[in-house]
Amino acid sequence: MTIKVFFLITLFLLNLNFDLVDSRELSIQQLEERKKADRKRELERTKRKKVSFKMDVKLKTDIVFLSKERKVPPVLSNLDPILEDEGFYGVKLAIEDNLTTGRFVGHDYKASFHRVGLDEDIEIEFKNLVNNGKKFFVVDLKESELIQLSKLEEFKKTIIINVRSKSDMLRNESCFRNMFHTPPSYSMLADALTQYLVKKRWNKWFLVIGPDDNDKSFAEALKYSAQKFNIKIREQRTWDFTADLRRTAGKEVPIFTKGVKYDVLVVSDEKGEFGEYLNYRTWDPRPVVGTQGLKPTSWHRTHEQWGATQIQNRFRRESGRWMTEVDYQSWTAVRAIGESITRINDNEIELVREYLLGKNFGLGAYKGVKVSFRTWNGQLRQPILLAAPRSMVSVSPQEGYIHPFSELDTMGKDKPESTCKF
């Protein structure tokens, strides 16, 4: 009797396993079927040559997605494709979401995409767009390029939402009253990571910094965060090797990390030139966190909670790839504009700006709580995901960190620390 029961249980488990495999295959097949259905509906809308509104259009809003062409960097890994359309599909999905409500209140939204060429002048393109009546800009630009645009007279006539730069300078001494930021700042990312490391009692760091300016900026935020949370940085070293680590990492990394006693290796390598090669090769077996290993981020492909699977699937059906941080931050920027215009029933710049910074603004952004903008620097306060390459590990702020206004303000420069003067 026991053998028979054991046989039946084993057979059940085998069938369950096959069912799981089949369900996985069906889910991928279902994804393709939905994509085909989406295309069919799009063709039908094109044939009708108009969008069906429940009421006449009373308010039209044009949103510009402005980016600049970049030189293609050397291939660091054959696994990760070089994307030239980051932000595009995020904007596209957000326009659809804005129209979901807009059709019922007489609001129309359109997005135009402008990429400035390598040899073209970004100032000229921006001036032309503003002079042609554009006033809402979602921008995928570097810190230096945003500061460059801020010196133009036309800049003051717009609302700019930065979706790429994490620079703390743009949120502090170089802040602007009409500029908002949907990416977490380096300080927010550093604090989110540090809170988790404190929780794990990994209080002794070995900090490795890359040669790039962004590496140094994130490293400065990490050092400030370590000081704030009473973390000891046992060693700090700059990675200045120029050799191709794909062949020599096994020899270089153990020597580089030898002779230091620490709990965790914290790396600042935004471009990914060496950080991936630190895992499993250090002299002492220690976890790697920062820009590689366990990474603080606004978005990650493994994020599934709070309805995130829904937008992940929508994005994949539309684009054929995973949603990146810039895609998510672009979606959030366009949705923030749409949410404000819907609530105030107006798209005047000053009114929209006032609402975005007001206490009534809140946006559902697939993170469990509504996100909102900080009044003192235009930064979007939001939970920060802590993710490994193929799994979601945690979400900051960690439990136990409290704040008089919002626990989200325990990450990044709080109002008393801010040097932003609008």
Buried (B, 14 or more C-beta within 10 A) or exposed (E): EEEEEEEEEEEEEEEEEEEEEEEEEEEEEEEEEBBEEEEEEEEEEEEEEEEEBEEEEEBEBBBBBBBBEEEEEEEBEEEEEEBEBBBBBBBBBBBEBBBEBBBEBBBBBEBEBBBBEEEEEBBEBBBEBBEEEBBBBBBBBBBEBBBBBBEBEBBEEBBBBBBBBBBBBBBBEBBBEBBBBBBBBBBBBBBBBBBBBBBBEBBBBBBBBBBBEBBBBBBBBBBBBBEEBEBEBBBBEBBEBEEEBEEEBEEBBEEBBEEBEBBBBBBBBBBBBBBBBBBEBBEBEBBBBBBBBBBBBBBBBBBEEBEBEEBBBBBBBBBEBBBBBBBBBBBBBBBBBBBBBBBBEEBEBEBBBEBBBBEEBBBEBBBEBEBBBBEBBBBBBBBBBBBBEEEBBBBBBBEEBEEEEBBBBBBBBBEEEBBBEE
